[in-house]
Amino acid sequence: MRRGRVRLVTAGMLLMALGGSITGCSASSAAGSCAAKEVRLGDSDLRPGGEVALSVDWMWRTCEDTGGVPQASDDVVVTITPSSTGTAVVLGRPRPEGPRFRVAGQFDLPDDLPAGDAVLGVHSNDGDRAGADVPVMISPAD
């Protein structure tokens, strides 16, 4: 097992223990029926040129907690933002699928990604702007 993978498991466990940084519906439509978003990390290689596997449920345009019909977002973006630069790098634009509006996949990390703390984000750019962030540690390249 690569060192980067061990750090990912540790960072993921720490995030779950601390609760992470999660956003749900906007204040105008927040209610108990609106599920909070949670980035679930899979088997990943978090280093420059590596890859990150993730999934997030409930990536909707609007959560429609007052009786409307929820619809999947048409504009989801997966980003990574290194703390050293503060600049978000787009990793992909997946489409939500299935009854839970799940976004899932493996995304390549840039070869020039700086090592150190970073934030992995999955966000909708339409409607309620649903999304979630998770802190990760990018290992140095071999």
Secondary structure, DSSP 8 states (H G I E B T S, - for coil): --HHHHHHHHHHHHHHHH--EEE-S-TTT--TTS-----EE-S-B-STT-EEEEEES--EEE--TTSS--EE-S-EEEEEEETTT---EEEE----BTTTTBEEEEEE--TT--SEEEEEEEEE-STT--EEEEEEEE----
